[in-house]
């Protein structure tokens, strides 16, 4: 069970988000692998006009060099981008995803997610999803927190997240990464990764990945992802000391209206 305190969703002018991703996995659709997604592109091309196609290779190395290396192509991934390249729809044999490196607000992201979900369902007659995940990757830096030292950066966070970084036995660590897997219920999990990397531009990582597995109705995807978002947002707010949220320049509710 997860019980982070409930928080009102506040828009942050200097949000530390590096990327937001929602991925929907479904049973493989061979049509996607064997033909160009013309109908799908036409459905979303007005918002995502740019297209690139990626196809990697998987190299298998036999143990002890008993056989020569073998390589086989991976399934193609079609990536549709907005004109500025900041938002991407990815489509492959067994998943579609929406991602952005220029996040504005949850309502805007959810609107596009509904748009893409409807297009995928109608074009490929998707019966259900087998995994739905929503991920928020935050990079806290001197720039987006207004801090000028590592000590100040750490003070923004709850002490539970930085306790491994503070010790009499060492100075500032070069790098740290920890992962916590939390069970929300039988089929849902929240992975919380936190980490730190020193250097000329130090970064503290807060990475929240909420997902569910099973036969998941795509008709209810917006409601499902709304719940995932709320859980992630409450987890983010728990990680940040309440009196330090001001470093991200929150927008007053009255101003938003």
C-alpha positions as CSV (number, residue, x, y, z in Angstrom):
1,X,0.0,0.0,0.0
2,X,1.2,3.5,-0.8
3,X,-0.1,6.5,1.1
4,X,1.7,9.7,0.2
5,X,-0.1,12.8,1.5
6,X,-2.6,14.3,-1.0
7,X,-1.4,17.6,-2.5
8,X,-3.1,20.1,-4.8
9,X,-1.6,20.1,-8.3
10,X,0.4,23.3,-8.6
11,X,1.9,24.4,-11.9
12,X,5.7,25.2,-11.6
13,X,7.3,27.8,-13.8
14,X,10.7,26.2,-13.3
15,X,9.6,22.6,-13.1
16,X,12.7,20.2,-12.9
17,X,11.1,17.8,-15.5
18,X,13.6,16.4,-18.1
19,X,11.0,14.0,-19.7
20,X,7.5,12.6,-19.3
21,X,6.6,9.3,-21.0
22,X,3.4,7.3,-21.2
23,X,3.8,3.9,-22.8
24,X,1.0,1.5,-23.6
25,X,2.0,-2.1,-24.4
26,X,-0.5,-4.4,-26.2
27,X,-0.5,-7.9,-27.8
28,X,1.7,-7.8,-31.0
29,X,0.0,-6.5,-34.1
30,X,1.9,-8.0,-37.1
31,X,0.3,-5.4,-39.4
32,X,2.4,-2.7,-37.7
33,X,5.6,-4.7,-38.4
34,X,4.7,-5.6,-42.0
35,X,3.4,-2.4,-43.5
36,X,3.8,1.4,-43.2
37,X,1.3,3.0,-40.7
38,X,-0.3,5.2,-43.3
39,X,-3.8,5.3,-41.7
40,X,-2.3,6.0,-38.3
41,X,-0.1,8.8,-39.6
42,X,-3.0,10.4,-41.3
43,X,-4.9,10.5,-38.0
44,X,-2.2,12.3,-36.1
45,X,-0.2,14.1,-38.8
46,X,-1.9,17.4,-38.1
47,X,-0.2,17.6,-34.7
48,X,2.8,15.3,-35.4
49,X,3.9,16.0,-39.0
50,X,7.6,14.8,-38.7
51,X,8.4,11.1,-39.2
52,X,11.5,9.0,-38.7
53,X,11.9,5.2,-38.7
54,X,14.3,3.4,-36.5
55,X,15.4,-0.2,-36.7
56,X,18.2,-1.6,-34.6
57,X,20.1,-4.8,-34.6
58,X,20.4,-7.4,-31.8
59,X,23.9,-9.1,-31.7
60,X,24.1,-12.5,-30.1
61,X,27.5,-13.6,-28.8
62,X,27.9,-17.3,-28.2
63,X,29.6,-18.2,-24.9
64,X,33.4,-18.9,-25.1
65,X,33.4,-18.0,-28.8
66,X,32.0,-21.4,-29.8
67,X,30.0,-19.9,-32.6
68,X,30.5,-16.7,-34.7
69,X,28.4,-13.7,-33.6
70,X,24.9,-13.5,-35.2
71,X,22.7,-10.4,-35.7
72,X,19.1,-10.0,-36.4
73,X,17.0,-6.8,-36.9
74,X,14.7,-5.5,-34.2
75,X,11.1,-4.5,-35.0
76,X,10.8,-1.1,-36.5
77,X,9.8,1.9,-34.4
78,X,8.0,4.7,-36.1
79,X,8.5,8.1,-34.4
80,X,6.1,11.0,-35.2
81,X,7.2,14.4,-33.9
82,X,5.7,17.9,-33.5
83,X,7.3,20.6,-35.6
84,X,9.5,21.7,-32.8
85,X,10.5,18.1,-32.0
86,X,9.6,18.4,-28.3
87,X,6.8,15.8,-28.4
88,X,7.0,12.4,-29.9
89,X,4.6,9.6,-30.6
90,X,6.3,6.2,-31.0
91,X,4.6,3.2,-32.6
92,X,6.0,-0.3,-32.7
93,X,4.8,-3.9,-33.1
94,X,3.6,-4.1,-29.5
95,X,3.4,-0.6,-28.0
96,X,2.7,3.0,-28.6
97,X,4.1,5.8,-26.5
98,X,3.8,9.6,-26.0
99,X,6.7,11.5,-24.6
100,X,7.8,15.1,-24.2
101,X,10.9,17.0,-23.1
102,X,8.9,20.2,-22.9
103,X,6.1,19.4,-20.4
104,X,3.7,22.2,-19.6
105,X,0.8,20.8,-17.5
106,X,-0.9,17.4,-17.0
107,X,-4.1,18.5,-18.7
108,X,-2.2,19.3,-21.9
109,X,-0.4,16.0,-21.9
110,X,-3.6,14.0,-21.1
111,X,-5.4,15.7,-24.0
112,X,-2.7,14.5,-26.5
113,X,-2.6,11.1,-24.9
114,X,-6.4,10.7,-25.4
115,X,-5.9,11.8,-29.0
116,X,-3.1,9.2,-29.7
117,X,-5.0,6.4,-27.8
118,X,-8.1,7.0,-29.9
119,X,-6.1,6.9,-33.2
120,X,-4.3,3.7,-32.2
121,X,-7.5,1.9,-31.1
122,X,-9.5,2.8,-34.2
123,X,-6.7,2.1,-36.7
124,X,-5.5,-1.1,-35.2
125,X,-8.6,-2.3,-33.3
126,X,-6.5,-2.8,-30.1
127,X,-8.4,-5.2,-27.8
128,X,-6.7,-4.2,-24.6
129,X,-3.3,-3.2,-23.1
130,X,-1.0,-5.6,-21.2
131,X,1.0,-2.9,-19.6
132,X,0.5,0.8,-19.0
133,X,3.2,3.0,-17.6
134,X,3.5,6.7,-16.8
135,X,7.0,8.0,-16.0
136,X,8.2,11.4,-14.8
137,X,12.0,12.0,-14.9
138,X,13.2,15.0,-12.9
139,X,16.6,16.5,-12.9
140,X,17.2,19.0,-10.1
141,X,20.0,21.4,-11.0
142,X,21.5,24.6,-9.9
143,X,19.7,26.4,-12.7
144,X,16.2,25.2,-12.1
145,X,16.4,25.4,-8.3
146,X,18.3,28.7,-8.0
147,X,20.9,27.1,-5.8
148,X,24.7,27.6,-6.1
149,X,26.1,24.7,-4.1
150,X,25.6,20.9,-3.7
151,X,24.6,21.4,0.0
152,X,21.9,23.8,-1.0
153,X,20.6,21.4,-3.7
154,X,20.4,18.6,-1.2
155,X,18.5,20.8,1.3
156,X,15.6,21.0,-1.1
157,X,14.9,17.3,-0.6
158,X,13.7,15.1,2.3
159,X,16.7,13.8,4.3
160,X,15.7,10.2,3.6
161,X,16.7,10.8,0.0
162,X,20.2,12.3,0.7
163,X,21.3,10.4,3.8
164,X,23.6,8.1,1.8
165,X,25.3,11.2,0.4
166,X,26.2,12.6,3.9
167,X,28.8,10.8,5.9
168,X,31.9,11.5,8.0
169,X,33.7,8.9,5.9
170,X,33.6,10.8,2.6
171,X,33.1,14.2,1.0
172,X,30.8,14.8,-1.9
173,X,30.3,11.4,-3.7
174,X,30.9,11.1,-7.4
175,X,27.7,9.3,-8.0
176,X,24.8,7.6,-6.2
177,X,21.7,5.7,-7.5
178,X,19.0,4.0,-5.4
179,X,15.7,2.3,-6.4
180,X,12.6,1.6,-4.4
181,X,9.8,-0.6,-5.7
182,X,6.5,0.1,-4.0
183,X,3.3,-2.0,-4.4
184,X,0.1,0.0,-4.9
185,X,-2.0,-3.1,-5.2
186,X,-1.8,-6.6,-6.7
187,X,-1.1,-5.4,-10.3
188,X,0.3,-1.9,-9.8
189,X,3.7,-0.7,-8.9
190,X,5.6,2.5,-8.3
191,X,9.3,2.6,-8.9
192,X,11.1,5.5,-7.3
193,X,14.6,6.1,-8.4
194,X,16.7,8.8,-6.8
195,X,20.3,9.6,-7.6
196,X,23.1,12.2,-7.6
197,X,25.9,12.9,-10.1
198,X,28.6,15.4,-9.2
199,X,30.7,17.4,-11.6
200,X,30.7,20.9,-13.1
201,X,26.9,20.8,-13.3
202,X,25.6,18.5,-10.5
203,X,22.2,16.8,-10.9
204,X,19.9,15.1,-8.4
205,X,17.6,12.6,-10.1
206,X,14.0,11.9,-9.1
207,X,12.5,9.3,-11.4
208,X,8.9,8.1,-10.8
209,X,7.6,5.2,-12.9
210,X,4.1,4.0,-12.1
211,X,2.7,1.0,-14.1
212,X,0.1,-1.7,-14.2
213,X,0.2,-5.1,-15.8
214,X,-2.7,-7.4,-16.9
215,X,-5.6,-7.1,-19.3
216,X,-6.2,-3.3,-19.1
217,X,-9.1,-1.6,-20.9
218,X,-7.9,1.1,-23.2
219,X,-11.4,2.7,-23.0
220,X,-10.5,3.7,-19.4
221,X,-7.0,4.8,-20.2
222,X,-7.5,8.5,-19.3
223,X,-9.0,7.7,-15.9
224,X,-6.2,5.2,-15.3
225,X,-3.5,7.6,-16.2
226,X,-5.1,10.4,-14.2
227,X,-4.8,8.2,-11.1
228,X,-1.1,7.4,-12.0
229,X,-0.4,11.1,-12.4
230,X,-1.9,11.9,-9.0
231,X,0.1,9.2,-7.3
232,X,3.4,10.4,-9.0
233,X,2.6,14.1,-8.2
234,X,2.0,13.3,-4.5
235,X,5.2,11.3,-4.5
236,X,7.1,14.2,-6.0
237,X,5.7,16.6,-3.4
238,X,6.6,14.2,-0.6
239,X,10.2,14.2,-1.9
240,X,10.5,18.0,-1.8
241,X,10.5,19.8,1.6
242,X,7.3,21.8,1.8
243,X,9.0,25.1,2.5
244,X,11.4,24.6,-0.5
245,X,8.8,24.2,-3.2
246,X,9.1,27.9,-3.8
247,X,12.5,27.4,-5.6
248,X,10.4,26.0,-8.6
249,X,8.4,29.3,-8.8
250,X,4.9,27.9,-8.3
251,X,2.0,29.6,-10.0
252,X,-0.7,30.8,-7.6
253,X,-4.1,29.2,-8.2
254,X,-5.7,32.6,-8.7
255,X,-3.1,33.5,-11.4
256,X,-3.8,30.2,-13.3
257,X,-7.5,31.1,-13.5
